[in-house]
């Protein structure tokens, strides 16, 4: 699941869009397993969502630190880093956005299940990112984009309101919407960084964002209970290691590198790989049941967001 990215080395050598698509595809598929892994961790380690987010950020930062130090000693900076007054808002905003995004998502998974929480989070996020891209980045949506946004909202309404009571829990939906807001903050910062630059590369930005997120979650995680409990601590540790490596230390730098290469709405559509794969895992691995309203709402959401990507794609000039 989205965030921010450092500028390209030079304005004349932008990242190829195809490379950006590939990076985002890997990140989306990896993040699609996050909720399932969290659900397994809840069952085996009795760990809460805030503690899970804290350890995920801290372990991810620890894994990225050697790579960051190595690349920093081997590579000369291609341009002078921005002053601290410009870098600090980026790092703080991205770290806090990621903390809200991840923690609220894990709360939602615990409250209303993997499939619904992932679809609502990733369905609301493109709507918010498209609106934020228009307001803060000047990215035009157009009439087709407005219809796509209306369709996405309709899909959310069908999914949330069309199900029987108890299938979709309001607290879980609220947590998903909060998660989508954190997603939007980090995503828009990434797009802005990719355009204007701060002297941060994707690896450094990810590392510092993780450290900020871990610091923000330290006290809440401690209050919740920072370590796994129960008789399956070894299994819980393996799941946590997977979350820290594949879905965090690997996926986030790739996402940060890819998101600067494509428009905000297009990047959001690439992330639809996440709810699709998460829904498959929810049914096949966790035994969740998909109701007709959930399937219909999800289909409307995916179609609408795909339309949004097409509407946001820049026209080629002959």
TAHU-V178142 format. One record per backbone hydrogen bond with DSSP energy under -1.0 kcal/mol. CO is the residue of the C=O (numbers start at 1). NH is the residue of the N-H. E is the energy in kcal/mol with one decimal. If there is no record, write none. Layout:
# TAHU-V178142
[[CO	NH	E] [CO	NH	E]]
This chain:
# TAHU-V178142
[[10	13	-1.9] [16	20	-1.8] [17	21	-2.5] [18	22	-2.2] [19	23	-2.3] [20	24	-2.3] [21	25	-2.3] [22	26	-2.0] [23	27	-2.1] [24	28	-2.8] [25	29	-2.3] [26	30	-2.6] [27	31	-2.8] [28	32	-1.3] [30	33	-1.4] [31	34	-1.3] [33	37	-2.3] [34	38	-2.5] [35	39	-2.5] [36	40	-2.2] [37	41	-2.1] [38	42	-2.4] [39	43	-1.7] [40	44	-2.4] [41	45	-2.7] [45	229	-4.1] [48	52	-2.0] [49	53	-2.2] [50	54	-2.4] [51	55	-2.5] [52	56	-2.1] [53	57	-2.4] [54	58	-2.7] [55	59	-2.7] [56	60	-2.0] [57	61	-2.5] [58	62	-2.2] [59	63	-2.1] [60	64	-1.8] [61	65	-1.9] [64	68	-2.6] [65	69	-2.5] [66	70	-2.4] [67	71	-2.5] [68	72	-1.9] [69	73	-1.5] [70	74	-1.5] [71	75	-1.7] [83	86	-1.6] [83	87	-1.9] [84	88	-2.9] [87	91	-2.7] [88	92	-2.9] [89	93	-2.6] [90	94	-2.7] [91	95	-2.4] [92	96	-2.7] [93	97	-2.4] [94	98	-2.6] [95	99	-2.1] [96	100	-2.5] [97	101	-2.7] [98	102	-2.9] [99	103	-2.3] [100	104	-2.3] [101	105	-1.5] [102	106	-2.4] [103	107	-2.2] [104	108	-2.3] [105	109	-2.5] [106	110	-2.0] [107	111	-1.8] [108	112	-3.0] [109	113	-1.6] [113	117	-1.7] [114	118	-2.3] [115	119	-2.3] [116	120	-2.7] [117	121	-2.3] [118	122	-2.7] [119	123	-1.5] [120	124	-2.6] [121	125	-2.0] [124	128	-2.2] [125	129	-3.1] [126	130	-2.5] [127	131	-2.0] [128	132	-2.8] [129	133	-3.0] [130	134	-1.8] [131	135	-2.2] [132	136	-3.1] [133	137	-1.2] [133	139	-2.3] [142	146	-1.9] [143	147	-2.1] [144	148	-2.1] [145	149	-2.5] [146	150	-2.3] [147	151	-2.2] [148	152	-2.3] [149	153	-2.3] [150	154	-2.0] [151	155	-2.5] [152	156	-2.2] [153	157	-2.3] [154	158	-2.6] [155	159	-2.4] [156	160	-2.6] [157	161	-2.9] [158	162	-1.6] [164	167	-1.9] [169	173	-2.0] [170	174	-2.8] [171	175	-2.0] [172	176	-2.1] [173	177	-2.3] [174	178	-2.1] [175	179	-2.4] [176	180	-2.4] [177	181	-1.6] [178	182	-1.9] [179	183	-2.3] [180	184	-2.2] [181	185	-2.1] [182	186	-2.1] [183	187	-2.5] [184	188	-2.8] [185	189	-1.9] [186	190	-1.9] [187	191	-2.3] [188	192	-2.4] [189	193	-2.4] [190	194	-2.4] [191	195	-1.2] [192	196	-2.5] [193	197	-2.2] [198	82	-2.2] [201	205	-2.7] [202	206	-2.4] [203	207	-2.5] [204	208	-2.6] [205	209	-2.1] [206	210	-2.4] [207	211	-2.1] [208	212	-2.3] [209	213	-2.6] [210	214	-2.8] [211	215	-2.3] [212	216	-2.3] [213	217	-1.5] [217	221	-2.6] [218	222	-2.3] [219	223	-2.4] [220	224	-1.7] [221	225	-1.8] [232	236	-2.2] [233	237	-2.4] [234	238	-1.8] [235	239	-2.2] [236	240	-2.5] [237	241	-2.2] [238	242	-2.2] [239	243	-2.4] [240	244	-2.2] [241	245	-2.2] [242	246	-1.0] [242	247	-1.3] [244	249	-2.4] [245	250	-2.4] [246	251	-1.3] [248	252	-1.8] [250	254	-1.4] [251	255	-2.4] [252	256	-2.9] [253	257	-2.2] [254	258	-2.0] [255	259	-2.7] [258	261	-1.4] [263	267	-2.5] [264	268	-2.0] [265	269	-1.8] [266	270	-2.0] [267	271	-1.3] [269	272	-2.2] [270	273	-1.6] [271	274	-1.6] [272	276	-1.7] [273	277	-2.2] [274	278	-2.6] [275	279	-2.4] [276	280	-1.9] [277	281	-2.2] [278	282	-2.5] [279	283	-1.8] [280	284	-2.9] [281	285	-2.6] [281	286	-1.4] [282	288	-2.8] [291	295	-2.4] [292	296	-2.7] [293	297	-2.8] [294	298	-2.3] [295	299	-2.5] [296	300	-2.4] [297	301	-2.3] [298	302	-2.8] [299	303	-2.3] [300	304	-2.5] [301	305	-2.6] [302	306	-2.0] [303	307	-2.1] [304	308	-2.0] [305	309	-1.9] [306	310	-1.9] [307	311	-2.4] [308	312	-1.6]]
